[in-house]
Amino acid sequence: MSRLLSIMVLFLLFSGVILAQGQDEQTQRRDQPYDADFARPQKLGFGAALTLNRFAGDLQDGSNFPGAETDWGIGGSAHLLWRFADAGDFATLHLFGRFAYSPVSSSFTGKNSFEYSDGLTSFLAALQMQFFPEYDLRPYAFAGFGYLAFGAEITPTGFSKNSTGDGSGSMTLPLGVGFAWTISERLDFFAEFMKTLTFTDEMDNWVMEENDNFNMISFGLTFYLDEKSEAVQPEAPIPAAPKDTDNDGLLDTDETSVYNTDPTNPDTDADGLSDGDEVNIYKTDPTLRDTDYDRLLDGEEVNTHRTDPRLKDTDGDGCSDGDEVLDMNTNPLEKDTDGDGLSDCDERNVYRTNPLVKDTDDDGADDGKEVRDGTDPLVADVLKIEESGEIVLEGINFETNSAVITDDSELILRRAYNTLRTNPELRVEVQGHTDDLGSDAANQRLSERRANAVREAMIQSGIDANRMTARGYGEEQPLVPNDSPENMARNRRIQFRVIR
């Protein structure tokens, strides 16, 4: 046992010298470029190891032979290692082959005393996985298969074997764990534990219920043959001057790789804007003629209509720019082209009024006002106030020589009522006029009675009486000469005069 300890101390001292010498090389190696980030860039290595071997068989089992002693034997091994694949920064995969000579021994003093010794010769092939290959210190594990040759020598004292002892070899299942430490550009130190399971129970000539096996602890070095792979630094080419073949403000490389435009055509989509202006100024799609799908080309929107080529409805009135320009002839920059208080789109789609005409029914009230007041903007249901401030109520008829309003006057009275209702600020004088038939005094009285009859009709409909006065003018203010029945009919009239 003392010899074993001496050899181990010498080996550790030798390894320490190698490790110390490798530190400077390791520091220099970190500053050098590699094709991979692995601490060990080379793929192929070979090496040797000092091994400590201990046999575990039936003779060494304390339950069979109480007090049996099993020694650690010193052996050696040689190995070959090849990295063939990797799993990113997590692990690398290696094929691993090893040949080993492993002396083992044990003894027992008792009724059946014996001395057991064997020189085990083995080889194995295994798959090894090293973890965290970018670090200098890398744990690993392996498993594989092998073959073990044995030939036990037993010196018995009253010992009788219970097997034929004819076996000389067995297939094995080696399993191991360890770690590798990169200590220089070509050298790794490793330490590992391996357990070798066999498929025989006759290695010590004693057969029980379990097969024999042995354990091995290894301390060794791996030397790598192939050169490290250094990154080749190509000569930097002289960069070519950026090209803009079609002079549209975009580099050819950007047109082909970024914008998918034609570097030989300044206006790829033929919309009237150059590709460069679309990308850099207007932020439109240089491959689409109509970026916002409003039926107007991007160039037409920018250069002709001044609308936003990225916004389908520039003025936000509910109708697209294309509908306003192509169908409605309204201004796509104004929500209310005719200024009547209704948006262009509401006039077309909701009220069916003309968005180009402020007063569609030409009754003197704007479309928006009629909608707000509850009158029909498509029907002339209010009276137009003339510039003179007079409102003529044509169509109010009375019974002959009477102030009784006839039924056929209902429509014009309704329009007069609507006019006063929707213009609450108006103050009017209700005027009565006649032709020149009859005496002046009779015509005067008749005109006053008729004016008061119309005023009373407005009051009955809900108009404030304080907003109206009534006055008769008789035959004094004819519109036309009383020289024909038609003209006389025109002079027999009721009209409003705006007094405020």
C-alpha positions in Angstrom: 0.0 0.0 0.0 2.9 2.4 0.8 4.3 1.8 -2.7 0.9 2.7 -4.2 0.9 6.0 -2.2 4.4 6.9 -3.3 3.6 6.4 -7.0 0.4 8.5 -6.6 2.4 11.4 -5.0 5.0 11.3 -7.7 2.3 11.4 -10.4 0.5 14.3 -8.8 3.8 16.3 -8.5 4.5 15.6 -12.2 1.0 16.7 -13.2 1.3 19.8 -11.1 4.5 20.8 -12.9 2.8 20.3 -16.3 -0.3 22.3 -15.1 1.9 25.2 -13.9 3.8 25.3 -17.2 0.5 25.3 -19.1 -1.0 28.4 -17.5 1.0 30.9 -19.6 0.1 29.0 -22.8 -3.6 28.9 -21.7 -3.6 32.7 -21.2 -2.0 33.2 -24.6 -4.4 30.7 -26.2 -7.4 32.8 -25.1 -6.1 35.7 -27.1 -5.9 33.8 -30.3 -8.8 33.5 -32.8 -10.5 30.1 -33.4 -13.1 29.0 -35.8 -15.1 27.7 -32.8 -15.6 28.8 -29.2 -14.5 25.5 -27.8 -11.7 25.5 -25.2 -10.3 22.5 -27.0 -10.5 23.3 -30.8 -8.7 20.2 -32.0 -10.6 17.1 -32.7 -8.1 14.2 -32.5 -6.1 13.3 -29.4 -4.3 10.3 -27.8 -2.8 9.8 -24.3 -2.0 7.7 -21.4 -3.0 7.4 -17.8 -1.9 6.0 -14.4 -4.7 3.7 -13.1 -5.7 2.4 -9.7 -7.6 -0.9 -10.0 -9.7 -2.8 -7.5 -11.4 -6.1 -8.2 -14.9 -6.9 -6.9 -15.6 -10.6 -7.1 -17.0 -13.4 -4.9 -13.7 -14.1 -3.0 -13.6 -10.4 -2.1 -17.1 -10.3 -0.7 -17.0 -9.9 3.0 -20.3 -11.9 3.4 -18.6 -14.9 1.8 -15.2 -14.5 3.3 -15.4 -12.3 6.4 -12.2 -10.3 6.7 -11.1 -10.6 3.1 -8.8 -7.8 2.0 -8.8 -6.3 -1.5 -5.8 -4.1 -2.5 -5.7 -1.3 -5.1 -3.4 -2.2 -7.9 -1.4 0.2 -10.0 -1.8 -0.1 -13.8 -1.8 1.9 -16.9 -3.8 2.6 -20.0 -3.5 4.2 -23.4 -6.4 5.9 -25.2 -7.5 7.6 -28.4 -10.2 10.3 -28.5 -12.0 11.9 -31.6 -14.6 14.6 -31.5 -17.1 13.9 -34.3 -20.1 16.1 -33.4 -21.3 18.9 -31.1 -24.6 20.1 -29.6 -23.9 23.8 -29.7 -22.5 25.3 -26.4 -24.0 22.4 -24.4 -21.9 19.4 -25.2 -19.5 17.7 -27.7 -19.6 14.0 -28.7 -16.5 11.9 -28.9 -15.6 8.4 -29.9 -13.3 6.9 -27.2 -11.1 3.9 -27.4 -8.9 2.5 -24.6 -6.4 -0.3 -23.9 -5.6 -1.0 -20.3 -3.5 -3.3 -18.1 -5.0 -3.6 -14.6 -3.2 -5.7 -11.9 -5.6 -6.7 -9.1 -5.1 -8.8 -5.9 -6.8 -9.8 -2.7 -6.2 -12.1 0.2 -8.0 -14.0 2.9 -6.7 -15.6 6.1 -9.0 -18.0 7.7 -10.2 -21.6 7.4 -9.9 -21.4 3.6 -7.0 -19.0 3.3 -6.0 -17.8 -0.2 -3.9 -15.3 -2.1 -5.6 -14.0 -5.3 -4.0 -12.1 -8.1 -4.6 -11.4 -11.8 -3.4 -9.2 -14.5 -6.5 -8.0 -16.3 -6.1 -6.9 -19.9 -9.0 -5.0 -21.5 -10.0 -2.8 -24.3 -13.1 -0.7 -24.8 -14.9 1.5 -27.3 -17.3 4.1 -25.9 -19.3 7.2 -26.7 -18.2 10.1 -24.5 -20.1 13.3 -24.0 -18.2 16.4 -22.7 -20.3 19.1 -21.3 -19.8 22.9 -21.6 -17.1 22.7 -24.3 -16.4 26.4 -24.2 -14.9 26.1 -20.7 -11.4 24.9 -19.8 -12.8 22.6 -17.1 -15.3 20.2 -18.7 -17.2 17.3 -16.9 -17.9 14.2 -19.0 -19.5 10.8 -19.0 -19.2 7.8 -21.2 -20.6 4.3 -21.8 -19.7 1.6 -24.3 -18.7 -2.0 -24.7 -15.4 -3.9 -24.5 -13.6 -7.1 -23.9 -11.7 -8.3 -20.8 -9.0 -11.1 -20.7 -8.3 -12.6 -17.3 -6.4 -15.6 -15.8 -6.5 -15.7 -12.0 -3.7 -17.1 -9.9 -4.9 -18.4 -6.6 -2.6 -19.9 -4.0 -5.0 -21.7 -1.7 -4.4 -23.0 1.8 -7.2 -25.4 2.3 -9.1 -23.6 -0.5 -11.4 -25.4 -2.9 -12.8 -23.5 -5.9 -16.4 -24.0 -6.8 -16.2 -23.3 -10.6 -14.5 -24.9 -13.5 -12.2 -22.0 -13.9 -12.0 -22.5 -17.7 -13.0 -18.9 -18.6 -10.3 -16.6 -20.0 -12.3 -13.6 -21.2 -15.7 -11.8 -21.2 -17.5 -9.0 -22.9 -17.8 -5.9 -20.7 -20.0 -2.9 -20.2 -17.8 0.0 -19.1 -19.4 3.1 -17.5 -17.5 6.2 -16.4 -17.5 9.8 -15.3 -14.8 12.4 -15.0 -13.5 15.8 -16.0 -11.0 17.2 -18.5 -9.0 20.3 -18.0 -7.3 22.2 -20.8 -3.9 23.1 -19.6 -2.1 24.2 -22.8 -2.5 24.5 -26.5 -2.2 20.7 -27.1 -2.6 19.1 -23.7 -5.5 18.1 -21.5 -5.4 16.7 -18.0 -8.2 14.3 -17.0 -9.3 12.4 -13.9 -12.1 9.8 -14.0 -13.8 6.9 -12.3 -14.8 3.8 -14.4 -16.8 0.8 -13.4 -16.5 -2.3 -15.6 -19.4 -4.7 -15.6 -18.7 -8.2 -16.9 -20.8 -11.0 -18.2 -19.1 -13.8 -16.2 -18.8 -14.9 -12.6 -15.6 -17.1 -13.0 -12.9 -14.5 -12.9 -11.9 -15.6 -9.4 -13.0 -19.2 -9.9 -15.8 -18.8 -7.4 -19.4 -18.7 -8.7 -22.1 -17.0 -6.7 -25.3 -15.0 -7.7 -23.7 -11.9 -9.2 -21.1 -11.4 -12.0 -17.6 -10.2 -11.2 -16.6 -6.6 -11.9 -13.8 -4.2 -11.1 -13.3 -0.4 -10.6 -10.7 1.9 -12.1 -9.6 5.4 -11.1 -7.5 7.1 -13.8 -5.3 10.2 -13.8 -3.9 11.0 -17.3 -3.0 13.3 -20.1 -4.4 13.7 -23.6 -2.2 15.1 -26.3 -3.9 16.5 -29.4 -2.4 16.0 -32.9 -4.2 18.3 -35.3 -3.6 22.0 -35.5 -6.0 24.4 -34.1 -8.3 26.0 -36.6 -7.6 29.7 -36.8 -9.9 32.2 -38.4 -8.6 33.3 -41.7 -8.8 37.0 -42.0 -9.5 37.8 -45.7 -8.2 41.0 -47.1 -10.8 43.6 -46.9 -12.0 44.5 -50.4 -12.2 48.1 -51.4 -15.8 49.0 -51.1 -17.5 50.0 -54.3 -19.1 53.4 -54.4 -22.9 53.1 -53.7 -24.9 53.1 -56.9 -28.2 54.7 -57.7 -28.7 53.7 -61.3 -32.1 55.4 -61.9 -31.3 58.5 -59.7 -34.4 58.1 -57.7 -32.7 58.7 -54.3 -32.5 55.0 -53.4 -29.4 52.9 -53.6 -29.7 49.9 -56.0 -28.9 47.5 -53.2 -31.7 48.9 -51.0 -34.2 48.8 -54.0 -33.6 45.1 -54.6 -33.2 43.9 -51.0 -35.4 46.3 -49.0 -38.1 48.0 -51.1 -38.4 45.4 -53.9 -38.4 48.2 -56.5 -36.7 48.3 -59.9 -33.3 49.9 -59.6 -33.4 50.8 -63.3 -36.8 52.5 -63.1 -37.2 55.7 -61.0 -41.0 55.2 -60.7 -41.5 51.5 -60.3 -45.3 51.6 -59.8 -45.8 54.4 -62.4 -47.9 56.5 -60.0 -46.2 59.8 -60.8 -43.9 59.8 -57.7 -40.3 58.6 -57.8 -39.5 55.6 -55.6 -37.2 57.8 -53.5 -39.8 60.4 -52.9 -42.3 57.7 -51.9 -40.0 56.1 -49.4 -38.3 59.2 -48.0 -40.9 62.0 -48.2 -44.4 60.6 -48.6 -43.9 57.3 -46.8 -46.0 55.5 -49.4 -45.5 52.1 -50.9 -43.3 52.4 -54.0 -44.7 49.2 -55.4 -48.3 50.2 -55.2 -49.8 52.9 -57.4 -52.6 53.6 -54.9 -51.2 53.1 -51.4 -54.5 53.9 -49.6 -56.8 52.2 -52.1 -59.0 55.3 -52.6 -58.9 55.0 -56.5 -56.5 57.9 -56.8 -52.9 57.4 -57.8 -50.4 58.5 -55.2 -49.0 61.0 -57.6 -52.4 62.5 -58.3 -53.1 62.9 -54.6 -49.8 64.7 -54.0 -49.5 66.8 -57.1 -53.1 67.5 -58.1 -55.6 67.0 -55.3 -53.2 67.7 -52.4 -54.7 64.9 -50.4 -52.8 62.4 -48.2 -51.8 59.4 -50.3 -51.7 57.2 -47.2 -55.1 58.3 -45.9 -58.2 57.0 -47.8 -60.4 59.9 -46.5 -58.2 63.0 -46.0 -60.9 65.3 -44.8 -62.6 62.7 -42.6 -66.1 63.3 -44.0 -66.9 59.6 -44.4 -66.3 59.4 -48.2 -63.0 58.4 -49.7 -60.9 60.9 -51.6 -61.6 58.9 -54.8 -65.3 59.0 -54.3 -65.3 62.8 -53.8 -63.1 63.5 -56.8 -64.4 61.0 -59.3 -68.1 60.6 -58.3 -69.2 63.6 -56.2 -67.0 66.4 -57.6 -66.6 67.7 -54.0 -63.4 68.9 -52.4 -61.6 66.0 -50.7 -59.9 68.5 -48.4 -63.1 70.0 -47.1 -65.7 68.1 -45.0 -68.4 70.5 -46.1 -67.8 71.7 -49.6 -70.9 73.9 -49.9 -70.7 75.2 -46.4 -74.3 74.3 -45.5 -73.4 72.6 -42.2 -73.7 69.1 -43.5 -70.7 66.9 -44.4 -70.4 66.0 -48.0 -70.8 62.3 -47.3 -73.9 62.8 -45.1 -75.5 64.9 -47.9 -74.9 62.1 -50.4 -75.6 59.1 -48.3 -78.1 60.3 -45.6 -80.0 63.3 -46.7 -79.7 62.8 -50.5 -79.0 66.5 -50.9 -76.5 68.1 -53.3 -73.2 68.5 -51.5 -72.2 71.2 -54.1 -75.3 73.3 -53.5 -75.9 75.0 -50.1 -79.7 75.1 -50.6 -80.7 72.1 -52.6 -84.5 72.9 -52.7 -83.8 76.6 -53.3 -86.3 77.6 -50.7 -84.0 80.1 -48.9 -82.9 77.8 -46.1 -79.6 76.0 -46.1 -79.7 72.2 -46.2 -78.0 72.0 -42.8 -80.5 74.5 -41.2 -83.5 72.6 -42.7 -82.1 69.3 -41.2 -81.6 70.9 -37.8 -85.0 72.6 -37.9 -86.8 69.5 -39.0 -87.9 70.6 -42.5 -87.2 68.7 -45.7 -84.0 70.0 -47.5 -85.3 68.4 -50.7 -88.7 70.1 -50.7 -89.2 73.9 -50.8 -91.2 74.0 -47.5 -90.0 77.4 -46.3 -90.2 80.9 -48.0 -87.3 82.7 -49.4 -86.6 86.1 -47.8 -85.9 88.6 -50.6 -83.0 91.0 -50.4 -85.6 93.8 -49.8 -86.7 92.0 -46.7 -90.1 91.0 -48.1 -91.6 87.5 -48.2 -94.4 87.1 -50.7 -97.0 84.5 -49.9 -98.2 83.6 -53.3 -101.1 81.2 -53.3 -103.0 82.4 -50.2 -106.6 82.7 -51.4 -109.8 84.1 -49.8 -113.4 83.8 -50.5 -114.8 86.6 -52.6 -115.0 89.9 -50.8 -114.2 88.0 -47.6 -111.3 87.4 -45.1 -112.0 83.6 -45.0 -109.0 81.7 -46.1 -109.8 78.9 -48.6 -108.6 75.3 -48.1 -106.2 75.5 -51.1 -104.1 77.9 -49.2 -102.9 75.3 -46.7 -99.6 74.6 -48.4 -98.5 78.2 -48.6 -99.6 78.8 -45.0 -97.5 75.8 -43.9 -94.5 77.3 -45.6 -95.1 80.6 -44.0 -95.3 78.9 -40.6 -92.1 76.9 -41.3 -90.3 80.2 -42.2 -91.3 81.9 -38.9 -90.6 78.7 -36.8 -87.2 78.1 -38.2 -86.2 81.8 -38.0 -87.2 82.6 -34.4 -85.3 86.0 -34.7 -87.7 87.3 -37.4 -90.2 90.0 -36.6 -92.6 90.7 -39.5 -95.5 92.9 -40.6 -98.3 90.9 -42.2 -99.5 93.0 -45.1 -102.8 92.8 -46.9 -103.1 94.2 -50.5 -106.1 94.3 -53.0 -106.7 95.2 -56.6 -108.6 98.4 -57.5 -112.0 97.0 -58.0 -114.5 98.6 -55.5 -114.1 101.7 -53.4 -110.9 102.6 -51.8 -112.5 102.4 -48.3 -113.9 98.9 -48.9 -110.5 97.7 -50.3 -108.7 99.2 -47.2 -111.0 97.4 -44.8 -110.8 94.1 -46.8 -107.0 94.2 -46.8 -106.8 94.8 -43.0 -109.2 91.9 -42.3 -107.2 89.5 -44.6 -103.9 90.5 -43.0 -105.3 89.9 -39.5 -106.8 86.6 -40.7 -103.3 85.4 -41.8 -101.7 86.7 -38.5 -104.4 84.8 -36.5 -103.7 81.6 -38.5 -100.0 81.8 -37.6 -100.9 82.4 -34.0 -103.1 79.4 -34.0 -100.2 77.3 -35.5 -98.0 78.3 -32.6 -96.1 81.5 -33.6 -95.8 84.1 -30.9 -98.2 86.9 -31.5 -95.6 89.5 -30.4 -93.5 88.6 -33.4 -96.2 89.8 -35.9 -98.2 92.9 -36.6 -101.0 93.2 -39.3 -101.7 96.1 -41.6 -103.8 96.6 -44.6 -102.7 98.7 -47.6 -105.8 98.4 -49.8 -105.1 99.1 -53.4 -102.3 101.6 -52.7 -99.2 99.3 -53.5 -100.0 97.2 -56.6 -97.2 95.0 -57.9 -98.4 95.4 -61.5 -101.0 97.6 -63.2 -104.6 96.4 -62.7 -105.2 96.1 -66.4 -106.0 92.4 -66.7 -107.5 89.7 -64.6 -104.1 88.1 -64.2 -102.5 91.2 -62.9 -105.4 91.9 -60.6 -104.9 88.4 -59.1 -101.2 89.2 -58.5 -102.1 92.4 -56.7 -104.5 90.6 -54.4 -101.9 89.2 -52.1 -100.5 88.7 -48.6 -96.9 89.3 -47.9 -94.5 89.5 -44.9 -92.2 92.4 -44.5 -89.3 91.8 -42.2 -89.1 94.6 -39.7 -86.3 93.0 -37.6 
